[in-house]
Amino acid sequence: MKLKSLPESSLSSGAITFYAFANDADTEPVGSVELYNYDPLNRRAAVGIAVATGERRKGYASQMLAELSTLCTSTFSLHQLYCDVAVTNAASIALFEKNGYKICGQMQEWVEIGYKWIDVIRMQKILS
């Protein structure tokens, strides 16, 4: 699996999206992972991840997070990554925990889903 960004994109703009391809011959991505809310002073960024419906449960999300962590350490010199996950999203919470993220807080009634306010868990991973 390889992560590729668009040639004109850079983290210095505040966000960058990487597309994941199962192999070099693929033209359609299996998913994407994004760094956003980049804070160069404190060397951190938020993470968002998406995997195509037909490609889920094949290990791509974990591979993307692992490759992203390596890239963030070696290329961007980031100190930490973080994400916000709805408490109702057990699959995402398990994914991030499996990949070294730890729960560090909870925001009450942070997002509205289906006319109901849902709490969000903040998770972080210290890289260096």
C-alpha positions in Angstrom: 0.0 0.0 0.0 1.3 3.5 -0.9 0.2 6.9 0.2 0.3 9.6 -2.5 -0.6 13.3 -2.3 -1.4 15.6 -5.2 1.7 17.3 -6.5 0.6 20.8 -5.6 -0.5 20.0 -2.1 1.7 20.7 1.0 1.2 20.7 4.8 2.3 24.3 5.0 -1.2 25.3 3.6 -2.7 23.9 6.8 -4.0 20.6 5.3 -2.9 17.8 3.1 -4.7 14.7 1.8 -3.0 11.5 1.0 -4.7 8.9 -1.2 -4.0 5.2 -0.5 -3.6 2.7 -3.4 -3.4 -1.0 -2.8 -0.5 -1.3 -5.2 1.4 0.9 -7.7 -0.7 -0.4 -10.7 -4.0 0.8 -9.1 -5.6 3.9 -10.5 -8.5 4.0 -8.0 -7.7 4.7 -4.3 -8.9 2.4 -1.6 -9.1 5.3 0.8 -7.6 8.6 2.0 -6.1 10.1 5.1 -5.9 13.8 5.8 -3.8 15.9 8.0 -5.5 19.2 8.9 -5.5 21.9 11.6 -1.7 21.9 11.2 0.0 23.7 14.0 3.7 24.3 13.1 4.5 26.0 16.4 3.5 23.0 18.4 4.3 20.5 15.7 0.9 18.7 15.6 -2.0 18.0 13.2 -5.4 16.4 13.3 -6.1 13.2 11.3 -9.1 12.2 9.3 -9.4 8.9 7.5 -11.8 7.3 5.1 -11.8 3.9 3.4 -14.0 3.0 0.4 -17.0 0.9 1.4 -15.9 -2.2 -0.6 -12.4 -2.0 0.8 -13.1 -2.0 4.5 -11.9 -4.7 6.9 -8.9 -5.4 4.7 -6.3 -3.7 6.9 -6.0 -0.6 4.7 -6.9 1.9 7.5 -4.2 0.5 9.8 -1.7 0.6 7.0 -2.6 4.2 6.2 -2.2 5.3 9.8 1.1 3.5 10.2 2.5 5.0 7.0 1.2 8.4 8.0 2.9 8.2 11.4 6.2 7.4 9.7 5.8 10.2 7.2 4.8 12.7 9.9 7.9 11.9 11.9 10.4 11.7 9.0 9.2 14.4 6.6 7.1 16.8 8.7 8.9 16.5 12.1 5.6 16.4 13.9 5.5 15.7 17.6 1.9 14.4 17.8 -1.3 13.6 15.9 -4.8 13.7 17.2 -8.3 12.9 16.1 -11.9 13.4 17.3 -14.3 10.5 17.1 -17.9 10.2 18.0 -18.5 8.0 21.0 -20.9 6.0 18.9 -18.2 5.1 16.4 -16.8 2.0 18.0 -15.0 0.9 14.9 -13.0 4.1 14.6 -12.2 4.2 18.3 -10.9 0.6 18.0 -8.9 1.5 14.9 -7.1 4.4 16.4 -6.5 2.6 19.7 -5.0 -0.3 17.8 -2.7 2.2 16.1 -1.3 3.7 19.3 -3.8 6.6 19.9 -4.9 7.1 23.4 -8.1 8.8 24.7 -7.2 12.1 26.3 -10.6 13.8 26.7 -14.2 14.0 25.8 -16.3 16.9 24.5 -20.0 16.9 25.5 -22.7 17.1 22.8 -20.0 18.1 20.2 -21.7 16.9 17.0 -25.3 16.5 15.9 -26.1 13.2 14.2 -29.6 12.5 13.2 -31.1 15.3 15.3 -29.3 14.0 18.4 -26.2 15.6 20.1 -23.4 13.1 20.5 -20.2 13.3 22.6 -16.8 13.2 20.9 -13.7 11.6 22.2 -10.3 13.2 21.5 -7.5 10.8 20.9 -3.8 11.5 20.5 -0.6 9.8 19.5 2.8 11.1 20.6 5.2 10.5 17.7 8.5 11.6 19.2 
